[in-house]
Amino acid sequence: MKNFFIILITLSGWTTYAQIQKGIVVDFDGNPVESAYVNNISSGSHAHTNEFGIFSIDKTVGGNILKVNALGFKKMNYTVTGSEVRITLEDAVFRLNEIVIQAKLSAMNVISKIDLLTTPVNSSQEILRKVPGLFIGQHAGGGKAEQLFLRGFDIDHGTDIAISVDGMPVNMVSHAHGQGYADLHFVIPETVEKIDFGKGTYYANKGDFATAGYVAFQTKDKLEKSSIGLEVGQFNTVRTVGLFNLLGSQKKQSAYIATEYILTDGPFDSPQNFNRINLLGKYSAILDDNSKFSVSVSRFSSRWDASGQIPQRLVDNGTISRFGSVDDTEGGGTSRTNINASLSKPIDENTFVKANAFYSKYDFELYSNFTFFLEDPINGDQIRQKENRSIYGMNAELNKKTKLNDVNVLLQYGIGFRTDATTDTELSHTLNRRTVLENIKLGDIDESNFFSYVNSEFSFGKLMINSAVRLDYFKFNYQDKLTADYKTENKIKISPKLNFIYSQNNNLQFFIKSGIGFHSNDTRVVVQNSGKQILPKAIGTDVGIIWKPFPKLIVNSALWYLYLEQEFVYVGDAGIIEPSGKSKRMGFDLGLRYQLNDWLYFDTDANYTYARSIDEPKGQDYIPLAPDFTSTGGLSFQNLNGFSGGIHYRYLKSRPANEDNSIVAKGYFVSDFNINYKIKNISFSVAIENLFNTKWNETQFATESRLQNESTSVAEIHFTPGTPFFMKGKITYTF
């Protein structure tokens, strides 16, 4: 009897094992295909591949047919014949009906995948515009980081959105110009493989600055072919780009070099004299145990002149044109060198570790004049902001899948740190870029952030519950070189998250997201304010749906709310600290992606926000420059007898420029067009920005200024004009 039970248990174990099929999905070069959907036609069970291309599917035995879908690949039916399943997918044109809505917190990333495949980016500005609802504006000659707008935030240059590239942070803490300053110009657009984004405060692996949301860019591990391109346009614009595959079509490893060089004067009466050079080298390898290793080195440098923001009164009275200037000695220079190494290593079929370590050397110098002769009627109000910075950091995460009483569980444990060391962070009053009239601020900043988080996902059939908690520790040190004072503070922040994802099927998903996030304050605020109110809390929630009502249409929508705690803000342009009161924002997001036929695609996003300060009286509670309605959209076509291209619009509604809405920042509707034709190894492209030559203001501020011939100051709109009709052509040779 005893032997009988042993045999029975053994057979039961074999049967159970036989019903769980493990496998891997790769492309023709042997690279793993992430997020492929594997469906057993016979049993109805399904699975998704992880970042190693590995999957594990239950109720699967020999003879069963697995149907495999992956975005950008041809569908495939695979018959299970043995214990080892290796599925190789063939590249294909994009089809919306192949989209599967995955039961995960970041399911919205499918939107960015669609947009990248249907309308590839061809400029650094377009990279950020791929995030639905994110608007940008440039107001310093092309070299300064863009001003960002999202979910009712004037994010400045990155205060409330966390941006990273290959796991390396882009935002600069305690920056000379503004907290969270995020200059993404070191990214070459043609090297972008993936855009991961999320709105709100709901992601445990995203910490500082992830209040309105986050954007994580991933560069390509390999190039299919090498290419060189030349782009020429109006306003003395020239751009060259080179992508060079160094190892050919090797299966297990790849290496490439990418270069970019840009020159332009812009449409301004005083030429921008802008130039930028980018260089990226990246090596990637798949090791024998299926681990992925990569190391990249990049260098970016740019210099420019700027016309700055001009007062509306001078344009209205005809003193200067829309593209004129008051002080054309503005401008600057910046550079950044990055080294980043990453490793993803499977421990077993249910466990893997991923980590990256990075170092950046960053230099920045910016000359601005916002108020002209308001403070200094003789020399003018030009300022210089300057810093030299080194950044060191590391991120590591352990992922483990397990099962508890028939409940699928994913556990993630993350740790990491980031240290910023700046020397001679400066704010000075200058004249003509050459003469320093007064040092307003000068000091050395050392800021460190150590963090850890635990993230869990429990899957109960159609319902997935995601609970998480994040712990951050900050250390702030400031050496004031003008007063010889040295001050230090530290702070701990705990950020819980709780999210619910309900997937009715592969075409319909509901979600409720909630969480607490934060952005750190400038070190100079922290030490001056004795560590009080230095990590303002952001509390948010989203309720929404992702839906494919029929195969060629995908709809996403969400209702959301976000509360921000009282804080104190360091104003980098003035070297002063100002209080920023409590605020609330609520809104609605709607997005559509529709494939009309095999080559024609339609997309649109609309975003409404109600943003107000909480403690201010009604009528005085507007949040300056907070967008209340934005929309983007257009038509794209691909593979139409060698042609591709499209026309897209962006609309930003007029919005308050000050707290009582007495000064209004004008909205705009701008359309862009591009067309490409490929014959053999050569492609020709024409791109037109502002197709209908709309007069629009790219950035606007309610500023008090005084001209040299004025006896009193004037508070009104000061703006940087948007690009007029701008045509450029490009030729690319692929080999």
JOLIN-V248255 format. One record per residue. N is the residue number from 1. RES is the residue in three letters. D_LAST is the distance of its C-alpha to the last C-alpha in Angstrom with 1 decimal. Layout:
# JOLIN-V248255
n-><N,N>
res-><RES,RES>
d_last-><D_LAST,D_LAST>
This chain:
# JOLIN-V248255
n-><1,2,3,4,5,6,7,8,9,10,11,12,13,14,15,16,17,18,19,20,21,22,23,24,25,26,27,28,29,30,31,32,33,34,35,36,37,38,39,40,41,42,43,44,45,46,47,48,49,50,51,52,53,54,55,56,57,58,59,60,61,62,63,64,65,66,67,68,69,70,71,72,73,74,75,76,77,78,79,80,81,82,83,84,85,86,87,88,89,90,91,92,93,94,95,96,97,98,99,100,101,102,103,104,105,106,107,108,109,110,111,112,113,114,115,116,117,118,119,120,121,122,123,124,125,126,127,128,129,130,131,132,133,134,135,136,137,138,139,140,141,142,143,144,145,146,147,148,149,150,151,152,153,154,155,156,157,158,159,160,161,162,163,164,165,166,167,168,169,170,171,172,173,174,175,176,177,178,179,180,181,182,183,184,185,186,187,188,189,190,191,192,193,194,195,196,197,198,199,200,201,202,203,204,205,206,207,208,209,210,211,212,213,214,215,216,217,218,219,220,221,222,223,224,225,226,227,228,229,230,231,232,233,234,235,236,237,238,239,240,241,242,243,244,245,246,247,248,249,250,251,252,253,254,255,256,257,258,259,260,261,262,263,264,265,266,267,268,269,270,271,272,273,274,275,276,277,278,279,280,281,282,283,284,285,286,287,288,289,290,291,292,293,294,295,296,297,298,299,300,301,302,303,304,305,306,307,308,309,310,311,312,313,314,315,316,317,318,319,320,321,322,323,324,325,326,327,328,329,330,331,332,333,334,335,336,337,338,339,340,341,342,343,344,345,346,347,348,349,350,351,352,353,354,355,356,357,358,359,360,361,362,363,364,365,366,367,368,369,370,371,372,373,374,375,376,377,378,379,380,381,382,383,384,385,386,387,388,389,390,391,392,393,394,395,396,397,398,399,400,401,402,403,404,405,406,407,408,409,410,411,412,413,414,415,416,417,418,419,420,421,422,423,424,425,426,427,428,429,430,431,432,433,434,435,436,437,438,439,440,441,442,443,444,445,446,447,448,449,450,451,452,453,454,455,456,457,458,459,460,461,462,463,464,465,466,467,468,469,470,471,472,473,474,475,476,477,478,479,480,481,482,483,484,485,486,487,488,489,490,491,492,493,494,495,496,497,498,499,500,501,502,503,504,505,506,507,508,509,510,511,512,513,514,515,516,517,518,519,520,521,522,523,524,525,526,527,528,529,530,531,532,533,534,535,536,537,538,539,540,541,542,543,544,545,546,547,548,549,550,551,552,553,554,555,556,557,558,559,560,561,562,563,564,565,566,567,568,569,570,571,572,573,574,575,576,577,578,579,580,581,582,583,584,585,586,587,588,589,590,591,592,593,594,595,596,597,598,599,600,601,602,603,604,605,606,607,608,609,610,611,612,613,614,615,616,617,618,619,620,621,622,623,624,625,626,627,628,629,630,631,632,633,634,635,636,637,638,639,640,641,642,643,644,645,646,647,648,649,650,651,652,653,654,655,656,657,658,659,660,661,662,663,664,665,666,667,668,669,670,671,672,673,674,675,676,677,678,679,680,681,682,683,684,685,686,687,688,689,690,691,692,693,694,695,696,697,698,699,700,701,702,703,704,705,706,707,708,709,710,711,712,713,714,715,716,717,718,719,720,721,722,723,724,725,726,727,728,729,730,731,732,733,734,735>
res-><MET,LYS,ASN,PHE,PHE,ILE,ILE,LEU,ILE,THR,LEU,SER,GLY,TRP,THR,THR,TYR,ALA,GLN,ILE,GLN,LYS,GLY,ILE,VAL,VAL,ASP,PHE,ASP,GLY,ASN,PRO,VAL,GLU,SER,ALA,TYR,VAL,ASN,ASN,ILE,SER,SER,GLY,SER,HIS,ALA,HIS,THR,ASN,GLU,PHE,GLY,ILE,PHE,SER,ILE,ASP,LYS,THR,VAL,GLY,GLY,ASN,ILE,LEU,LYS,VAL,ASN,ALA,LEU,GLY,PHE,LYS,LYS,MET,ASN,TYR,THR,VAL,THR,GLY,SER,GLU,VAL,ARG,ILE,THR,LEU,GLU,ASP,ALA,VAL,PHE,ARG,LEU,ASN,GLU,ILE,VAL,ILE,GLN,ALA,LYS,LEU,SER,ALA,MET,ASN,VAL,ILE,SER,LYS,ILE,ASP,LEU,LEU,THR,THR,PRO,VAL,ASN,SER,SER,GLN,GLU,ILE,LEU,ARG,LYS,VAL,PRO,GLY,LEU,PHE,ILE,GLY,GLN,HIS,ALA,GLY,GLY,GLY,LYS,ALA,GLU,GLN,LEU,PHE,LEU,ARG,GLY,PHE,ASP,ILE,ASP,HIS,GLY,THR,ASP,ILE,ALA,ILE,SER,VAL,ASP,GLY,MET,PRO,VAL,ASN,MET,VAL,SER,HIS,ALA,HIS,GLY,GLN,GLY,TYR,ALA,ASP,LEU,HIS,PHE,VAL,ILE,PRO,GLU,THR,VAL,GLU,LYS,ILE,ASP,PHE,GLY,LYS,GLY,THR,TYR,TYR,ALA,ASN,LYS,GLY,ASP,PHE,ALA,THR,ALA,GLY,TYR,VAL,ALA,PHE,GLN,THR,LYS,ASP,LYS,LEU,GLU,LYS,SER,SER,ILE,GLY,LEU,GLU,VAL,GLY,GLN,PHE,ASN,THR,VAL,ARG,THR,VAL,GLY,LEU,PHE,ASN,LEU,LEU,GLY,SER,GLN,LYS,LYS,GLN,SER,ALA,TYR,ILE,ALA,THR,GLU,TYR,ILE,LEU,THR,ASP,GLY,PRO,PHE,ASP,SER,PRO,GLN,ASN,PHE,ASN,ARG,ILE,ASN,LEU,LEU,GLY,LYS,TYR,SER,ALA,ILE,LEU,ASP,ASP,ASN,SER,LYS,PHE,SER,VAL,SER,VAL,SER,ARG,PHE,SER,SER,ARG,TRP,ASP,ALA,SER,GLY,GLN,ILE,PRO,GLN,ARG,LEU,VAL,ASP,ASN,GLY,THR,ILE,SER,ARG,PHE,GLY,SER,VAL,ASP,ASP,THR,GLU,GLY,GLY,GLY,THR,SER,ARG,THR,ASN,ILE,ASN,ALA,SER,LEU,SER,LYS,PRO,ILE,ASP,GLU,ASN,THR,PHE,VAL,LYS,ALA,ASN,ALA,PHE,TYR,SER,LYS,TYR,ASP,PHE,GLU,LEU,TYR,SER,ASN,PHE,THR,PHE,PHE,LEU,GLU,ASP,PRO,ILE,ASN,GLY,ASP,GLN,ILE,ARG,GLN,LYS,GLU,ASN,ARG,SER,ILE,TYR,GLY,MET,ASN,ALA,GLU,LEU,ASN,LYS,LYS,THR,LYS,LEU,ASN,ASP,VAL,ASN,VAL,LEU,LEU,GLN,TYR,GLY,ILE,GLY,PHE,ARG,THR,ASP,ALA,THR,THR,ASP,THR,GLU,LEU,SER,HIS,THR,LEU,ASN,ARG,ARG,THR,VAL,LEU,GLU,ASN,ILE,LYS,LEU,GLY,ASP,ILE,ASP,GLU,SER,ASN,PHE,PHE,SER,TYR,VAL,ASN,SER,GLU,PHE,SER,PHE,GLY,LYS,LEU,MET,ILE,ASN,SER,ALA,VAL,ARG,LEU,ASP,TYR,PHE,LYS,PHE,ASN,TYR,GLN,ASP,LYS,LEU,THR,ALA,ASP,TYR,LYS,THR,GLU,ASN,LYS,ILE,LYS,ILE,SER,PRO,LYS,LEU,ASN,PHE,ILE,TYR,SER,GLN,ASN,ASN,ASN,LEU,GLN,PHE,PHE,ILE,LYS,SER,GLY,ILE,GLY,PHE,HIS,SER,ASN,ASP,THR,ARG,VAL,VAL,VAL,GLN,ASN,SER,GLY,LYS,GLN,ILE,LEU,PRO,LYS,ALA,ILE,GLY,THR,ASP,VAL,GLY,ILE,ILE,TRP,LYS,PRO,PHE,PRO,LYS,LEU,ILE,VAL,ASN,SER,ALA,LEU,TRP,TYR,LEU,TYR,LEU,GLU,GLN,GLU,PHE,VAL,TYR,VAL,GLY,ASP,ALA,GLY,ILE,ILE,GLU,PRO,SER,GLY,LYS,SER,LYS,ARG,MET,GLY,PHE,ASP,LEU,GLY,LEU,ARG,TYR,GLN,LEU,ASN,ASP,TRP,LEU,TYR,PHE,ASP,THR,ASP,ALA,ASN,TYR,THR,TYR,ALA,ARG,SER,ILE,ASP,GLU,PRO,LYS,GLY,GLN,ASP,TYR,ILE,PRO,LEU,ALA,PRO,ASP,PHE,THR,SER,THR,GLY,GLY,LEU,SER,PHE,GLN,ASN,LEU,ASN,GLY,PHE,SER,GLY,GLY,ILE,HIS,TYR,ARG,TYR,LEU,LYS,SER,ARG,PRO,ALA,ASN,GLU,ASP,ASN,SER,ILE,VAL,ALA,LYS,GLY,TYR,PHE,VAL,SER,ASP,PHE,ASN,ILE,ASN,TYR,LYS,ILE,LYS,ASN,ILE,SER,PHE,SER,VAL,ALA,ILE,GLU,ASN,LEU,PHE,ASN,THR,LYS,TRP,ASN,GLU,THR,GLN,PHE,ALA,THR,GLU,SER,ARG,LEU,GLN,ASN,GLU,SER,THR,SER,VAL,ALA,GLU,ILE,HIS,PHE,THR,PRO,GLY,THR,PRO,PHE,PHE,MET,LYS,GLY,LYS,ILE,THR,TYR,THR,PHE>
d_last-><71.9,70.0,67.7,67.2,65.8,63.5,62.1,61.8,60.0,57.6,56.8,56.3,53.8,51.9,51.9,50.7,48.0,46.9,46.6,44.1,40.7,38.0,34.3,30.7,27.9,24.3,20.8,18.9,17.6,21.2,21.2,24.5,24.9,27.4,30.0,29.6,32.9,34.6,37.7,40.2,41.2,44.4,45.8,44.2,43.2,39.8,37.7,34.6,32.1,32.2,29.3,29.1,28.8,32.3,35.1,38.7,40.4,44.1,46.2,43.6,44.5,43.2,42.6,41.8,38.8,36.4,34.5,31.4,29.9,27.1,25.5,22.1,22.7,24.6,28.3,29.5,33.0,33.6,36.9,38.3,39.4,39.8,40.1,36.4,34.1,30.4,28.6,24.9,23.6,20.9,18.8,20.3,20.9,23.4,27.1,30.0,32.4,30.6,31.6,34.4,36.5,36.8,40.1,39.1,39.8,36.3,35.9,35.1,31.6,30.7,31.0,28.2,25.9,26.6,26.1,22.8,21.4,23.0,22.5,19.7,20.8,19.5,22.2,24.3,27.3,25.9,25.3,29.1,29.8,28.3,31.6,34.2,37.0,35.5,35.8,34.8,36.1,35.2,38.2,37.5,35.0,31.8,32.0,34.6,33.9,34.4,37.7,37.5,39.7,40.1,43.1,45.6,44.5,43.8,41.8,41.7,38.5,38.5,42.1,42.1,38.6,37.0,33.3,31.1,27.5,26.9,30.7,31.2,33.6,32.7,36.3,38.4,42.1,44.8,42.4,43.7,42.9,43.4,43.6,40.4,38.2,34.6,31.9,28.6,26.6,25.1,22.8,19.3,19.2,15.6,16.6,19.6,19.9,23.6,26.6,29.9,32.9,36.7,39.5,42.9,44.4,44.0,41.5,42.9,39.7,39.5,42.2,42.7,41.8,41.0,43.8,42.2,39.3,36.1,32.3,30.1,26.4,24.1,20.7,17.8,18.3,14.7,11.2,9.6,6.0,5.3,6.0,8.7,11.6,15.0,18.0,21.4,24.6,28.4,30.5,28.4,25.5,22.2,19.5,16.3,14.0,11.3,10.1,9.2,9.5,12.1,13.3,10.8,12.6,16.0,18.7,21.0,19.2,16.3,15.7,13.6,14.4,14.4,16.0,17.8,20.2,22.6,25.5,28.0,31.7,32.2,34.9,37.8,40.5,40.0,36.3,34.5,32.7,30.3,27.5,25.6,23.0,21.4,19.9,19.2,18.6,19.1,19.7,20.8,22.5,24.6,27.7,29.9,32.3,29.6,29.7,26.7,26.4,24.2,24.6,23.0,23.9,23.5,24.9,25.8,28.0,29.2,32.2,33.7,36.9,38.5,41.2,42.3,44.3,46.7,50.2,50.7,54.0,52.3,50.1,53.0,55.3,52.7,52.6,48.8,46.1,44.1,41.4,44.0,45.1,48.3,46.9,43.6,43.7,42.1,38.7,37.5,34.8,33.4,31.1,30.2,28.9,28.3,28.3,28.2,28.5,29.0,30.2,31.0,33.2,35.1,38.7,39.6,38.7,40.5,39.8,36.9,36.5,33.9,34.0,32.2,33.4,32.4,33.3,32.8,34.0,34.6,36.2,37.4,39.4,40.3,42.9,44.5,47.6,48.6,52.3,52.4,56.0,57.6,58.2,58.4,59.7,59.4,56.0,54.2,52.7,49.3,48.3,45.8,44.3,42.7,41.9,40.2,39.3,38.2,37.4,37.7,37.5,37.0,36.9,37.8,38.6,40.1,39.7,42.2,42.9,46.4,49.1,52.6,55.0,52.3,50.6,47.0,46.5,43.5,44.4,42.3,43.6,41.8,42.6,41.1,41.8,40.5,42.1,41.7,43.3,43.5,45.3,46.9,46.1,47.6,48.9,50.5,52.0,50.4,50.7,47.8,45.6,47.5,51.0,51.8,55.0,55.5,53.9,54.4,52.6,51.4,50.9,48.9,47.8,47.2,46.5,45.7,45.1,45.7,45.2,45.7,45.5,46.4,44.8,46.1,45.3,48.0,47.2,50.3,49.0,47.7,48.6,46.7,48.4,46.5,48.7,47.7,49.0,47.4,49.2,48.1,49.9,49.4,50.7,51.0,52.0,52.5,53.8,55.1,55.1,57.4,60.2,59.4,59.7,57.7,57.5,56.0,55.9,54.5,54.1,53.4,51.9,52.0,49.9,50.6,48.5,49.5,47.4,48.1,45.5,46.9,44.6,46.6,43.7,39.9,40.2,42.8,43.2,45.8,45.8,48.2,46.9,49.0,48.7,49.6,47.1,47.4,45.9,47.2,48.9,48.3,50.1,52.2,53.6,54.2,56.3,58.1,59.0,60.1,57.5,58.8,56.6,53.4,51.4,52.1,52.0,50.0,51.2,49.2,49.2,47.0,48.1,45.5,43.9,40.5,41.0,39.2,42.1,40.0,36.6,34.6,36.3,36.4,39.0,39.6,42.7,44.8,48.0,48.0,50.3,49.8,52.6,52.2,54.8,56.5,54.7,54.8,51.8,51.0,50.2,47.8,48.4,52.1,52.6,55.0,55.4,56.0,57.1,54.9,57.0,56.5,54.3,53.5,50.6,50.4,48.2,46.4,42.7,41.4,37.9,36.7,33.5,33.7,31.4,32.9,30.8,27.4,25.5,28.1,29.0,31.9,32.6,35.5,37.2,40.7,42.4,46.1,47.8,51.4,51.5,54.8,56.4,59.1,61.9,62.0,64.4,63.2,61.8,60.8,58.4,55.2,52.1,50.6,47.2,47.0,45.2,47.3,45.0,41.2,39.0,35.3,33.7,31.8,30.0,26.3,24.5,21.4,19.8,22.3,21.0,17.6,19.6,20.1,22.2,25.8,28.9,30.5,33.8,35.4,39.2,41.4,45.1,47.5,48.9,51.6,50.9,54.1,56.5,58.8,56.3,58.0,54.7,51.9,48.1,47.0,44.4,41.5,39.4,36.0,33.3,29.5,27.2,23.6,21.7,18.0,16.7,13.4,12.9,10.1,6.8,9.2,11.8,15.1,17.6,21.3,23.3,27.0,29.1,32.8,32.5,36.3,36.9,39.2,41.3,40.8,41.4,38.6,41.0,44.8,47.6,51.4,52.2,55.5,55.0,57.1,56.3,58.1,60.5,61.3,64.4,63.4,60.2,58.5,56.7,54.2,50.6,48.2,44.6,41.1,40.0,37.0,34.2,35.3,33.1,29.7,26.9,23.4,20.3,16.6,13.5,10.0,6.7,3.8,0.0>
